[in-house]
Amino acid sequence: MVKSIEAQPLQDQLNRHRSIARHIIDGTITIDSVSEFRSMLLVFPENPALHAAFADLLVQKKSRRAAAIVFGKAADLYVKNRQIVSAILAKIMQWRIAHPSHEQAREFYSHLQRTNTYATDVKDFFLSLSYAEFIALTNRIARVRLPGGSMLKKIGDIENAIYIVASGSLCDTIYRPLKRGEKTQKKFTAYLSENDILGDVLPFGGEKISQSYAQTASGVELMKISKSRLVEVCGKYPGIERALISLIEKSRKKAEASPARGNRKAGRHPLPIKINLEVYPDGVDDQPLVLKGFSRDISVGGLCVVVDAKYSNISETQTALSKAGIQVCIPGEAMTLNVSGSVVWSRDVSYEGQQTVALGIRFKDMAPKLSGMLMVFADMLNSS
């Protein structure tokens, strides 16, 4: 009993550190002291995003040589965590400070090629490039960081860049033109996250006008390739243009085919709420598999749950999850709200330096009163 009592303050302290680390990474908390930041890194030495944030602080403090070393450390950790876009951005930031030798650049390229990562279209795109194409493209890439609620582009803007999401999430809302007889303009909303691509500049030829509003739903880090730089590099390396067109086409087809990424109901909120999932394989009302995690966002139609990384074998059961009945349990101090649903998509994600799985869950049809109670309950938990 004494051991348990002593352990609890240590766990509470670790939880506070984790909360602070998350806020540092998303930019809602700023640490201006190098020594304090180093103390945080001692607690989370394997967190790549925290190293990248520390490198940014070192740049602000004019310690550029030290910043280059830390960016390099962040890049290595991102590769280890299979976050290819973030790894490339961290390496680019390092190379902007300390220009690499040919051997150093090729070593990183080879490192990416050897990395055993889960399959994504973006990863396949970068690994399909030759060394010369990879270096030419990365020399023209910029890193963009925006807080939540920022407008990236709006309808009527000239499309002038391609963006690839390294971390965070965005809402890209397209308003369809009214057809004859229609009185209400329909809209299509895609929720973009890590490894998703945004921007309509290819194929080249004339100016394209944006047909959507793209706004950040959280703090985001983006890889930006401007149209002018793309025209330049694709003129020298046509293979880059072909690979990008293929990547964009794959992304478009997936967005149109996935109900979890299109035509979502309004009123979705990025609420970090603790979630318990009771999974009933094949829908059988037997002893459930219980998973813990937290919501990334929630609406009356469904939610996204990031599963606790301690369930290390969750990737092996994703097929079974797609056929399972799900009971979503949202615990509160006075009551617990239970909602039935099903898994409509899953993807590998990285959270706090560990690999886990995000699940897209669609709720079964609910009575209007229960729908309203769900959102009120979620808002209360989020504000508590």
N, C-alpha and C positions, 0 to 999 in steps of 0.2 A: 504493500500500500504506500509506504514512504517513497519507494522508487517511482510509483505512478504520479504521486503529488509533485515530486521534483521534476519529472519529465514534462509535465504539462506546461510550466512557464517556458521551458526551452522550446516546446512546440509552438506556443503562442508567439514567441519571439521570432521563430523561423517563418511563421505565417505572416507576421508583420513585415519581415524582410522581403518575402515574396511579393507582398502587395506593393511595397515601395519599388521593388525592381520592375514590376509590371508598369507602374506609373512613370518611372524613369524612361523605360523603353518607348512608351506611347507619347511621351513628351508632356504629360500633365504634371509631373514633378521634375524640377531642375535642381541638380546638385552642382554647386559652383566650386566645391573644394576637391582638389585632386586627391588629397589624403582620405577624405570621406568616401570618395568613389572607389579608391583602392580597397578600402575596408569592405565595401559591398561586393567587390569582385572576389575577395577571400571567402565570402559566404557562397557565392555562385561562380566558381572558377570556370565552369564549362558552359556558361550561358553566352552564346555568340552575340546576341543583340545587345547585351549589357557591355560587352567589350567594344562593340561598334560605337555605342553611345559614349563610352569613356574616350575613345579615339577622337570623337567629335569635340569633346571638352578639351582634350590636349591641343587640338588645332586652334581652338579659341584662345587657349593660354599661350599660343605661339611655340608650343613644344612639338614642332612638326616631325622631327626625327623620331621621337617617342611615339607619336600618333601613328606614323607609318608602321612601326613594329606591332602596335596593338591592332591596327586594321588587318595586318597580315594574320595575327592570331585569330581575329574574328572570322576571317575568310576560311581558315583551316577548320574552325569549329562548325561553321555553316556547312562546309562540305561533309564533315563527319555526321551532321544532323540531316544531310540530304536536302538542304535548302540551296539549290543551285543558283537561283536568281540573286538571293542575298549574298551568297559567296562571291559571285562575280562582281557585284557592286562594291563589296568590301575590298576586294582585290584591286578594283579600279581606283578606289579612294587611296589605297596604299601606293599604287603606281603613279598617281598624280603628284604625290609628294616626293617619292623616291623612284625615279625612272628605273625600271628593271633592266637587267642584262638580257640578252637573247636566251641564255640558259635558264634564267629565273622565270621568264615568261613561258617558255616551252615546258618547264617543269610543272607550272600550275595547269597549263592546258592538258598535259599528260595525266595529272592528278585527277582532273575532272573526267577524263576519258576512262580512267580505271575505277572510278567510284561506282560502287554497286548501289544505285539509288532506285527507288520505285519509279515506274514509268510515268512520265508526264509528257505532253506534247511540247512544252517549253524546253524540258531537258533534252528531248530528242532533237529539237531544233538546234540547240547549241552544240550538241555532240555530233551533229551531222556536218558542222562546218570544218573545213580544213584549218590547219594552224594559221595560215596567212589570212584566211577569211575571219577567223575568230579575233585575231589581233586587230585587224582593220576595223571590225565592227565595235569592239570594246573601246577603241580609241575615240569613238564618236558617241559613246553612251554617257548620259548624265543621270545623276541620282536626284530624285525629287522627293521631299518629305513634306507632308501636309497634315494639319490637324483635322479631327472630325468636323463635319459640317462645311468643308471647303468645296467650292465649285471648281471642278476641273475643266469642264466645257459645258456650253449650253447650245440649244438649238439656234442655228444661224451663224455660229462661229465657223471660221475656216479651219478645216482639219489640217493640223500642221505637225502632228507627231504620232508615234505609236508608243503606248505605255504597256509595260508588263508589271504586274503586281508582285512585289517581293514580300510584303506583309501588310496586314490590315484589310479593310474591306470597303467597297464602293457600291453605290447604286447607279446603274445606267438605265435611265427611263426614256423609252422611245414612244412618241405620240404618233399613232398611225393617222394618215390623212383620212378625212371623212369620205365615206362612200355615199353614193346616191341613196337617199332615204334614211341615212343615219343622222341622228340628232346629237349623239354623245360620242366624243372622240375617244377611241380606245387607246390604251397604253400598255406597253410591254416593259416590265422591269426585270433586269438581270442583276443579280447580286454577285459581284466579282470579288475574288479573294486570291490568295497566293497562287501564282502560276497562270492567272488569267490575263488576257490581252485585250487592249482597248485602243481604238483609233482607226480611222478609215482613210489611209493615204495611198494604199496599194490596190491595183496597179497604178503606176504613175501616169499622168496625163491630165492636165487641167486641175483647177481647184475643186475640192469636194467640200460641201457644206454639211456641218454636223446636223444630224437628225435626232439627237438625243441630249438629255441633261445627264451629266455624270457628276455625282457628288459623293464625297467621302462619308462613309457611315461610321468610321473610326479614324484614328491616326493611321496614316498609310506611308509606306515607302515604295516608291515606284522607280522602275528603270525607264528612262525616257530616251527615245531616239527620234530626233527631229526630222521632218521630211527633207529639209535641205541637206542634212548630213547623210540621210539614206540615199538620196539621189546621187550624191557624191560617191559613196562607198559601193553602191550597186552598179554604178557605171564601170567601176574597176573590177568588181567581183559579182557577175550576174548570178552566180549560185546563191548568194545571200538573198537576193530578191525572190528567186524561185522558192527557197526554203521558207521565207517569211510569208509568202502568199499561201503556201501549203499550211503553215501554222495557223494563219488567220481563218482559212476555210475550215479546218478541223474545229477550231474554237467556235465558229458560227454554227456549225452543224450540231455540236454538242449543246449549245445554248438553246437552240430551237427544239431539240429532242428531249431536253430535261424539264419536266414539269416543276421541279424544285427550283429552277433558275429562271423561269419565265412566268409571266402572268400571275404574280403573287398578289394576294389581297393587300390593300392599303392597311396602314396601322401596324407595321412591323417595327419593332424597336430593338436596339442592341443592348439587351439587359443581361448583365452577368449574374445569373441566379443559379444556386445549387440545385442540381437535378439528380433524382434517383430513377433508374430505368429498371423495370421488371420485364424481362424478356421471356416469352413463352414460345419455344421452338415449335414450328408447324402449327401454331395457334392452339396447342393443347393446354388445357387449364391444369398444369401439373406444377411441380416445384420450379419456380422461375430462376433464371440467371439474373442476378442483381448487379447492375453496373452503376457507378457514381461518376458524376461529371458536372459541368456547368453549361448554361445556355450562352450561345453567342448572340442570338436574337430570337424573338418570340412574337407570334401574332395569333389571331383567332384561328388561323389556318394550320399552323404548325410551328416548329422551332428547329434550330440547329443546336446539337449537343456535342461538346468536346469531351470525350471520354477520358477519365483519369488515366494517366500514363502507366499506372501500376498494373493495368490489365494488358500486359505486354503481348499476350497471344490473341488480342482482339482481331488483328488483321486476318488470322486464320479462320475466323468465324463470320466474316462479313457476308458470305454467301448465305449462311444459315439465318443471319439477321434479316436479310431481305425478305425471307419467307415467314418471319416470326411475328407474333402479336406482341405489341409493346404497350405497357402501362407506364405512363409518365407520372412520376410522383414529385410534386413541388412542395417541399416541407417548409412550414412556417412555425412560429412560436406557438400559436394558438390552434392551428389546424393544418392539415395537409390536403392539397388539391390533387386528385387523381384524374388523368385524362387518357383515354385509349387512343392508339394510333398505330402507324406502321412506318418502317424505314423505307424511304424512297430513293436515297442516295447515300453514299459513304465515300470518304476520301482520307488519305493519309495526310496528317498535318504535324507540325512541330509546335510544342508548347513548353515554355520554360526550359528549353534546351533538350527536351525529350520527345521522342516520336510517339504519336498516338493516332487516334482516329476521330474524325468529326462525322456525325450522323445527321442526315436531314430527315426529320420525322414529320409526317403529315397526320394531323388529328382526324379522327373520325367525326362525322357530322355531329355537332353539338346543338343543344337548344339555345336560343338567344340569351336566356338568363345565364346559362353556364359560360357562354362565350364572354359576356360582359364581366362575370365574376373572375374569369381567368386573367383578363387584362388588368383589372383592378388589383387582384391579388399579386400579380407580377410587379406592378408599379409600387405597391406597398413594400414588397421584399427588396426591391431595387433601391428604395429611398431610406430603408432602415439601416 
